[in-house]
Amino acid sequence: MTAVIELPRTATPVHRWRAFAVLAVAYFMTIVDLTIVNVALPTIGRKLHFSEANLQWIVTVYGVSFGGFLLLGGRAADLLGRRRVLMVGLAIFTVASLACGLATTDSFLIAMRGIQGLGAAIVLPAALSIVMNMFSEGAERNKALGIWGGIGASGATIGLIAGGVLTRYLGWEYIFYLNVPVGALAFLLAPRIVPESRLATTRRRFDLSGGITVTGGLLLFVYALSKAPQDGWASGRTIALLAGAAALIAAFLVIETRVEAPLMPLRIFRLRTLAGANAVGLLLGGSFFAFIFVGTLYMQQVLGYSALKTGLAWLAASLTSMAFAGLSQALVTRISAKLVMAIGMGLIGGGILWATQAPAHGHFWNDLAGPFFVAGAGTAFAFIPVSIAGLAGVREHEAGLASGLLNTSQQIGGAIGVAVASTVAASHFNALTRAGAAAPAALTGGFHWAMWVCGVVGLAAVPVTFLLIRRDELAKAAAAMAAPTAEAA
């Protein structure tokens, strides 16, 4: 027998929004760290003697660890207490951030980035499930989720700007040191401001085997992709690694059908809109996060931009995303989250494909500003409805599961997208170099191919949205948003 201990809804709105502010800061910190290292990658590579092939692991190991442990983090939050688990995650994330800044070798930094991703995987579902329990379904919750989605949409690009400024004026280490005071402050404020909630159950079971198999399978898959350009796609090693990854992921699915308390109960995908939102979230991460990675390397390695200039260039996407966040929420209220989601993914895919025309001697305003503006607007129109659709109709006691699943899709999509884009760029660069092309032209050609892949992935989300997202399953949330209070409006 399982019962739900809900947060006291008698708390004043001021207190709820004060707690929301602390949770939003914690969430923002984890999202920023997805991209804050991107503009510092060449600097970190030189200082710690990274090989070109291993440099992507600074980004991908965080994403895989983040996404791989999100479901386990959500389950732990529901059973052990959401505020308690949130504080554990904040402690892990903050200490790992400090260790990343102190790293002196490539292997140590990669390991600490993995632990940092684990901390983020604990923080995020706990924070979002607390938000879900603090606000009743309706206009006020949708307002909170709208702000939450806006943070996700802007956090990735703001991370690039912050990374450029910190790398230029203080050093790459400070992109990690920045998390230490922020994480410590959130840790201290949480027990004073954030209310506690959890599921009361006679038996607490954790699906550790499920967590290990899914994370191991994803890591092995990304590793196989990263090594394929050197080993060859048809080599025995590549085939063995891919087969091992497939076996682990298949084992995870089998485990989920047999354990008493599965990490990812497959029945939740009976909610077709939830399944569709996660599919779109996977493609969203695989397109936009990978585009950030590829675009950053193009600006630094081909155009010769500094870390600071690269970060400022991404300001075009960030400001556009923030500017359109309010319009996105209004359109979700007035028309349909489904249509807004499709528009957003179309803009992301189209903006990325537009960037493929940028030449080896390109200029920002002539070649990149337009694609950045279009893709940035797309993130505002995509992140917010995906967040709403992924949680619409979810029962309160499964809030941790649903929030973990949605963010797992986005982070895993981003990690796989970066690995695929990096592999495509490296493979085409090697082919052009062997054919006698100069380095700038070969690099540009490789990045163009990677952007084509990212753009097609983004556009693929449009038909997925129309096929899987159901208007009737969004009707309740849409009706609640159709007559918002003055404050929510």
C-alpha positions as CSV (number, residue, x, y, z in Angstrom):
1,M,0.0,0.0,0.0
2,T,1.5,3.4,-1.0
3,A,0.3,6.8,0.1
4,V,1.3,10.2,-1.0
5,I,2.5,12.8,1.5
6,E,1.8,16.1,-0.2
7,L,3.3,19.5,0.4
8,P,1.0,21.8,2.4
9,R,-0.9,23.8,-0.2
10,T,-1.9,26.3,2.5
11,A,1.5,27.9,2.3
12,T,1.2,31.4,1.0
13,P,2.0,32.1,-2.7
14,V,5.0,34.2,-1.6
15,H,6.5,31.3,0.3
16,R,5.9,28.9,-2.7
17,W,7.6,31.3,-5.1
18,R,10.5,31.9,-2.7
19,A,11.0,28.1,-2.6
20,F,10.6,28.0,-6.4
21,A,13.4,30.6,-6.7
22,V,15.9,28.4,-4.8
23,L,14.9,25.4,-6.9
24,A,15.2,27.4,-10.2
25,V,18.7,28.5,-9.3
26,A,19.7,24.8,-8.6
27,Y,18.2,23.8,-12.0
28,F,19.8,26.7,-13.8
29,M,23.2,25.7,-12.5
30,T,22.9,22.1,-13.8
31,I,21.7,23.3,-17.3
32,V,24.4,26.0,-17.6
33,D,27.0,23.3,-16.9
34,L,25.9,21.4,-20.0
35,T,27.4,24.1,-22.2
36,I,29.6,26.4,-20.1
37,V,32.7,24.2,-20.9
38,N,32.1,24.4,-24.7
39,V,33.9,27.7,-25.4
40,A,36.7,26.7,-23.1
41,L,37.4,23.3,-24.8
42,P,40.4,24.5,-26.9
43,T,42.0,26.1,-23.8
44,I,41.3,23.1,-21.6
45,G,42.7,20.8,-24.3
46,R,46.0,22.8,-24.5
47,K,46.4,23.1,-20.7
48,L,45.6,19.4,-19.9
49,H,47.0,17.9,-23.1
50,F,43.8,16.4,-24.4
51,S,43.8,14.6,-27.7
52,E,41.3,15.9,-30.2
53,A,39.3,12.7,-30.0
54,N,39.0,12.8,-26.2
55,L,38.1,16.5,-26.0
56,Q,34.4,15.8,-26.7
57,W,34.3,13.6,-23.5
58,I,34.3,16.7,-21.3
59,V,30.8,17.4,-22.8
60,T,29.5,13.9,-23.4
61,V,30.4,12.2,-20.1
62,Y,28.5,14.9,-18.2
63,G,25.4,14.5,-20.5
64,V,25.5,10.7,-20.3
65,S,25.9,10.6,-16.5
66,F,23.3,13.3,-16.2
67,G,20.8,11.5,-18.3
68,G,21.7,8.0,-17.3
69,F,21.1,8.5,-13.6
70,L,18.1,10.9,-13.8
71,L,15.5,8.2,-13.4
72,L,17.3,6.7,-10.4
73,G,17.5,10.3,-9.0
74,G,13.7,10.7,-9.5
75,R,12.9,7.4,-7.8
76,A,15.2,8.2,-4.9
77,A,13.5,11.6,-4.5
78,D,10.0,10.1,-4.4
79,L,11.0,7.5,-1.8
80,L,13.6,9.1,0.5
81,G,12.3,12.7,0.5
82,R,12.6,15.2,-2.3
83,R,14.3,18.0,-0.3
84,R,16.7,15.6,1.4
85,V,17.7,14.1,-2.0
86,L,18.0,17.6,-3.5
87,M,20.5,18.5,-0.8
88,V,22.5,15.3,-1.4
89,G,22.6,16.2,-5.1
90,L,23.7,19.8,-4.4
91,A,26.5,18.5,-2.2
92,I,27.8,16.1,-4.8
93,F,27.5,18.6,-7.6
94,T,29.3,21.3,-5.7
95,V,32.2,19.2,-4.5
96,A,32.6,17.7,-8.0
97,S,32.7,21.2,-9.5
98,L,35.5,22.1,-7.1
99,A,37.4,19.0,-8.1
100,C,36.9,19.8,-11.8
101,G,38.5,23.2,-11.3
102,L,41.5,21.6,-9.5
103,A,42.0,19.0,-12.2
104,T,45.6,18.7,-13.6
105,T,45.1,15.7,-16.0
106,D,42.6,14.9,-18.7
107,S,41.4,11.6,-17.1
108,F,40.8,13.2,-13.7
109,L,38.7,16.0,-15.3
110,I,36.6,13.5,-17.3
111,A,36.0,11.5,-14.2
112,M,34.9,14.5,-12.1
113,R,32.7,15.7,-14.9
114,G,31.0,12.3,-14.7
115,I,30.4,12.7,-11.0
116,Q,29.2,16.3,-11.6
117,G,26.7,14.8,-14.0
118,L,25.6,12.4,-11.3
119,G,25.0,15.3,-8.9
120,A,22.9,17.1,-11.5
121,A,20.9,13.9,-12.1
122,I,20.0,13.9,-8.4
123,V,19.2,17.6,-8.2
124,L,17.0,18.1,-11.3
125,P,14.2,15.5,-10.8
126,A,14.0,16.3,-7.1
127,A,13.7,20.0,-7.8
128,L,11.1,19.6,-10.5
129,S,8.9,17.2,-8.6
130,I,8.9,19.6,-5.6
131,V,7.6,22.3,-8.0
132,M,4.9,19.9,-9.3
133,N,3.8,19.3,-5.7
134,M,3.9,22.9,-4.6
135,F,1.6,24.1,-7.3
136,S,-1.8,22.6,-8.1
137,E,-2.5,21.6,-11.7
138,G,-3.8,24.7,-13.5
139,A,-2.8,28.2,-14.3
140,E,-0.3,28.7,-11.4
141,R,1.5,25.4,-12.1
142,N,1.6,26.2,-15.8
143,K,3.1,29.6,-15.0
144,A,5.8,27.9,-12.9
145,L,6.5,25.3,-15.7
146,G,6.6,28.1,-18.2
147,I,9.3,29.9,-16.2
148,W,11.0,26.5,-15.8
149,G,11.0,25.9,-19.5
150,G,12.3,29.4,-20.1
151,I,15.2,28.6,-17.8
152,G,16.0,25.5,-19.8
153,A,15.8,27.3,-23.1
154,S,18.1,30.1,-22.0
155,G,20.5,28.3,-19.7
156,A,22.4,26.4,-22.4
157,T,23.3,29.6,-24.3
158,I,23.9,31.7,-21.2
159,G,26.4,29.0,-20.2
160,L,28.3,29.7,-23.4
161,I,28.5,33.5,-22.6
162,A,29.5,32.9,-19.0
163,G,32.1,30.4,-20.2
164,G,33.6,32.9,-22.6
165,V,33.8,35.7,-20.0
166,L,35.3,33.5,-17.3
167,T,37.8,31.8,-19.5
168,R,39.0,35.1,-21.0
169,Y,39.4,37.1,-17.7
170,L,39.9,34.5,-14.9
171,G,40.8,31.2,-16.5
172,W,39.0,28.0,-17.4
173,E,39.0,26.7,-13.9
174,Y,36.5,29.4,-12.8
175,I,33.8,28.0,-15.0
176,F,33.7,25.2,-12.4
177,Y,34.6,27.3,-9.3
178,L,31.5,29.5,-10.1
179,N,29.3,26.5,-9.0
180,V,30.8,26.3,-5.5
181,P,29.3,29.4,-3.9
182,V,26.0,29.1,-5.8
183,G,25.7,25.4,-4.8
184,A,26.7,26.1,-1.2
185,L,24.1,28.9,-0.9
186,A,21.3,26.7,-2.4
187,F,22.3,23.9,0.0
188,L,22.1,26.2,3.0
189,L,18.8,27.8,2.0
190,A,17.0,24.5,1.0
191,P,16.2,23.3,4.6
192,R,14.9,26.8,5.5
193,I,12.8,27.5,2.5
194,V,12.0,24.4,0.5
195,P,9.2,22.1,1.9
196,E,9.6,18.4,2.1
197,S,7.5,15.7,0.5
198,R,7.9,12.0,-0.3
199,L,5.9,8.8,-0.9
200,A,5.1,6.8,2.2
201,T,5.5,3.2,1.4
202,T,6.1,0.1,3.5
203,R,8.8,-1.2,1.1
204,R,11.5,1.0,-0.5
205,R,13.2,-0.7,-3.5
206,F,15.7,0.8,-5.9
207,D,16.3,-0.6,-9.3
208,L,20.1,-0.4,-9.2
209,S,20.5,-3.0,-11.9
210,G,18.4,-1.0,-14.2
211,G,20.4,2.2,-13.5
212,I,23.7,0.4,-14.0
213,T,22.7,-1.3,-17.3
214,V,21.1,1.8,-18.9
215,T,24.0,4.1,-18.0
216,G,26.6,1.5,-18.9
217,G,24.9,0.9,-22.2
218,L,24.7,4.6,-23.1
219,L,28.4,5.2,-22.1
220,L,29.5,2.2,-24.2
221,F,27.4,3.5,-27.2
222,V,28.9,7.0,-27.0
223,Y,32.4,5.5,-26.6
224,A,31.9,3.4,-29.7
225,L,30.8,6.4,-31.7
226,S,33.8,8.5,-30.6
227,K,36.3,5.7,-31.5
228,A,34.7,4.8,-34.8
229,P,36.6,7.3,-37.0
230,Q,40.0,6.0,-35.7
231,D,39.1,2.3,-35.6
232,G,36.8,2.2,-38.7
233,W,33.0,1.7,-38.7
234,A,33.4,-1.9,-39.9
235,S,36.2,-2.9,-37.6
236,G,35.7,-5.7,-35.1
237,R,36.2,-3.4,-32.2
238,T,33.5,-0.9,-33.3
239,I,31.1,-3.7,-34.0
240,A,31.8,-5.4,-30.6
241,L,31.4,-2.1,-28.7
242,L,28.0,-1.3,-30.4
243,A,26.8,-4.9,-29.8
244,G,27.8,-4.6,-26.1
245,A,25.9,-1.3,-25.9
246,A,22.8,-2.8,-27.5
247,A,23.0,-5.8,-25.2
248,L,23.1,-3.7,-22.1
249,I,20.2,-1.5,-23.2
250,A,18.2,-4.6,-24.1
251,A,19.0,-6.0,-20.7
252,F,17.7,-2.8,-19.1
253,L,14.4,-3.1,-20.9
254,V,14.0,-6.8,-19.8
255,I,14.9,-5.8,-16.2
256,E,12.2,-3.1,-16.3
257,T,9.5,-5.7,-17.1
258,R,10.5,-8.0,-14.3
259,V,11.6,-6.1,-11.2
260,E,9.1,-5.2,-8.5
261,A,9.9,-1.5,-8.5
262,P,11.2,-0.7,-12.0
263,L,13.3,2.4,-12.6
264,M,11.2,3.2,-15.7
265,P,7.8,1.5,-15.6
266,L,7.0,0.9,-19.3
267,R,3.3,1.4,-18.6
268,I,3.9,5.2,-18.3
269,F,4.3,5.3,-22.1
270,R,0.6,4.5,-22.4
271,L,0.3,8.2,-22.0
272,R,0.8,8.9,-25.7
273,T,1.5,12.6,-25.2
274,L,4.2,11.9,-22.6
275,A,5.8,9.4,-24.9
276,G,5.7,12.0,-27.7
277,A,7.1,14.7,-25.5
278,N,10.1,12.4,-24.6
279,A,10.7,11.6,-28.2
280,V,10.7,15.3,-29.1
281,G,12.9,16.0,-26.1
282,L,15.4,13.4,-27.4
283,L,15.5,15.0,-30.8
284,L,15.7,18.5,-29.3
285,G,18.8,17.6,-27.3
286,G,20.3,15.7,-30.2
287,S,19.9,18.7,-32.5
288,F,20.4,22.0,-30.5
289,F,23.0,20.9,-27.9
290,A,25.0,19.2,-30.7
291,F,24.7,22.4,-32.8
292,I,26.1,24.4,-29.9
293,F,29.1,22.1,-29.7
294,V,29.8,22.1,-33.5
295,G,29.1,25.9,-33.9
296,T,31.5,26.7,-31.0
297,L,34.3,24.6,-32.6
298,Y,33.7,26.2,-36.0
299,M,34.0,29.7,-34.6
300,Q,37.2,29.0,-32.6
301,Q,39.0,26.5,-34.9
302,V,38.0,28.0,-38.3
303,L,37.2,31.6,-37.7
304,G,39.8,32.1,-35.0
305,Y,37.3,33.5,-32.4
306,S,38.5,33.8,-28.8
307,A,36.5,32.1,-26.0
308,L,35.0,35.5,-25.1
309,K,34.0,36.4,-28.7
310,T,32.5,32.9,-29.1
311,G,30.4,33.3,-26.0
312,L,29.2,36.7,-27.1
313,A,28.3,35.4,-30.5
314,W,25.9,32.9,-28.9
315,L,24.2,35.9,-27.2
316,A,22.2,36.2,-30.4
317,A,20.5,32.9,-29.7
318,S,20.2,33.5,-25.9
319,L,18.6,36.9,-26.1
320,T,16.2,35.7,-28.8
321,S,15.2,32.7,-26.7
322,M,14.5,34.8,-23.7
323,A,12.6,37.4,-25.8
324,F,10.3,34.8,-27.3
325,A,9.7,32.8,-24.0
326,G,6.7,34.9,-23.1
327,L,5.2,34.7,-26.5
328,S,5.7,30.9,-26.5
329,Q,3.8,30.6,-23.2
330,A,1.0,32.8,-24.5
331,L,0.7,30.7,-27.7
332,V,0.6,27.5,-25.7
333,T,-2.3,29.0,-23.8
334,R,-4.2,30.4,-26.8
335,I,-3.7,27.7,-29.4
336,S,-1.9,24.4,-28.7
337,A,1.2,23.2,-27.1
338,K,1.4,20.7,-30.0
339,L,1.5,23.3,-32.7
340,V,3.9,25.5,-30.8
341,M,6.2,22.5,-30.3
342,A,6.2,21.8,-34.0
343,I,7.0,25.4,-34.8
344,G,9.9,25.4,-32.4
345,M,11.5,22.3,-33.7
346,G,11.0,23.5,-37.3
347,L,12.8,26.7,-36.4
348,I,15.6,24.9,-34.7
349,G,16.1,22.5,-37.6
350,G,15.8,25.3,-40.2
351,G,18.2,27.6,-38.3
352,I,20.9,24.8,-38.1
353,L,20.6,24.0,-41.8
354,W,20.9,27.7,-42.6
355,A,24.3,27.7,-40.8
356,T,25.6,25.0,-43.2
357,Q,26.3,27.8,-45.7
358,A,28.9,29.5,-43.5
359,P,32.2,29.5,-45.4
360,A,35.8,28.9,-44.1
361,H,36.3,32.7,-44.0
362,G,32.9,33.6,-42.8
363,H,31.7,36.6,-40.8
364,F,29.2,36.6,-37.9
365,W,26.6,39.1,-39.2
366,N,26.7,37.7,-42.7
367,D,26.8,34.0,-42.0
368,L,25.9,33.2,-38.4
369,A,23.6,35.9,-36.9
370,G,20.5,34.8,-38.9
371,P,20.8,31.0,-38.1
372,F,21.5,31.9,-34.4
373,F,18.4,34.1,-34.2
374,V,16.2,31.5,-35.9
375,A,17.4,28.6,-33.8
376,G,17.3,30.7,-30.6
377,A,13.7,31.5,-31.2
378,G,13.0,27.8,-31.8
379,T,14.3,26.9,-28.4
380,A,11.8,29.2,-26.7
381,F,9.0,27.6,-28.8
382,A,10.2,24.0,-28.1
383,F,11.4,23.8,-24.5
384,I,8.3,25.2,-22.9
385,P,5.6,23.1,-24.6
386,V,7.8,20.0,-24.3
387,S,8.0,20.6,-20.5
388,I,4.2,21.0,-20.3
389,A,3.4,18.0,-22.5
390,G,5.8,15.7,-20.7
391,L,4.1,16.3,-17.4
392,A,0.4,16.8,-18.5
393,G,-1.9,14.2,-16.8
394,V,0.9,12.7,-14.7
395,R,-0.3,11.6,-11.2
396,E,1.4,13.4,-8.3
397,H,3.1,10.3,-6.9
398,E,4.8,9.8,-10.3
399,A,6.1,13.3,-10.6
400,G,9.7,12.3,-9.9
401,L,9.5,9.6,-12.5
402,A,8.0,11.8,-15.2
403,S,10.4,14.7,-14.6
404,G,13.3,12.4,-14.6
405,L,12.2,10.7,-17.8
406,L,11.7,14.0,-19.6
407,N,15.0,15.4,-18.7
408,T,16.7,12.0,-19.4
409,S,15.5,12.2,-22.9
410,Q,16.9,15.7,-23.4
411,Q,20.3,15.0,-21.8
412,I,20.8,11.6,-23.5
413,G,19.8,13.2,-26.8
414,G,22.3,15.9,-26.3
415,A,25.1,13.5,-25.3
416,I,24.5,11.2,-28.3
417,G,24.0,14.2,-30.6
418,V,27.4,15.6,-29.6
419,A,29.1,12.2,-30.1
420,V,27.5,11.7,-33.5
421,A,28.2,15.2,-34.7
422,S,31.8,15.0,-33.5
423,T,32.2,11.6,-35.2
424,V,30.7,12.9,-38.5
425,A,32.9,16.0,-38.4
426,A,36.1,14.1,-37.7
427,S,35.3,11.4,-40.4
428,H,34.7,14.0,-43.1
429,F,37.7,16.1,-42.0
430,N,39.9,13.1,-42.3
431,A,38.5,12.3,-45.8
432,L,39.1,15.9,-47.0
433,T,42.6,16.0,-45.6
434,R,43.6,12.8,-47.3
435,A,42.2,14.3,-50.5
436,G,44.6,17.2,-50.2
437,A,42.2,19.9,-48.8
438,A,43.7,22.7,-46.6
439,A,43.0,22.6,-42.9
440,P,40.4,25.4,-42.8
441,A,38.5,24.0,-45.7
442,A,38.6,20.5,-44.3
443,L,37.5,21.6,-40.9
444,T,34.7,23.7,-42.4
445,G,33.5,20.7,-44.5
446,G,33.5,18.4,-41.5
447,F,31.5,20.9,-39.5
448,H,29.0,21.4,-42.3
449,W,28.3,17.7,-42.5
450,A,27.8,17.6,-38.7
451,M,25.4,20.6,-38.9
452,W,23.4,18.8,-41.7
453,V,22.9,15.9,-39.3
454,C,21.9,18.2,-36.4
455,G,19.4,20.1,-38.7
456,V,17.8,16.9,-40.0
457,V,17.4,15.6,-36.5
458,G,15.7,18.8,-35.5
459,L,13.3,18.7,-38.4
460,A,12.5,15.0,-37.8
461,A,10.8,16.1,-34.5
462,V,8.1,18.0,-36.5
463,P,6.3,14.8,-37.8
464,V,7.0,13.1,-34.5
465,T,5.1,15.9,-32.8
466,F,2.0,15.6,-35.1
467,L,2.0,11.8,-34.9
468,L,2.4,11.3,-31.1
469,I,1.2,14.4,-29.3
470,R,-2.6,14.2,-28.7
471,R,-4.7,17.3,-28.3
472,D,-7.2,15.5,-25.9
473,E,-4.4,14.6,-23.4
474,L,-3.3,18.3,-23.4
475,A,-6.9,19.6,-23.1
476,K,-7.0,19.8,-19.3
477,A,-3.8,21.8,-19.1
478,A,-4.8,24.0,-22.0
479,A,-8.2,24.7,-20.5
480,A,-6.5,25.8,-17.2
481,M,-4.2,28.1,-19.1
482,A,-7.1,29.6,-21.2
483,A,-8.4,31.6,-18.2
484,P,-5.3,32.5,-16.2
485,T,-5.4,34.8,-13.2
486,A,-4.1,38.3,-13.5
487,E,-0.8,37.3,-11.9
488,A,-0.3,34.3,-14.1
489,A,-1.1,36.4,-17.2
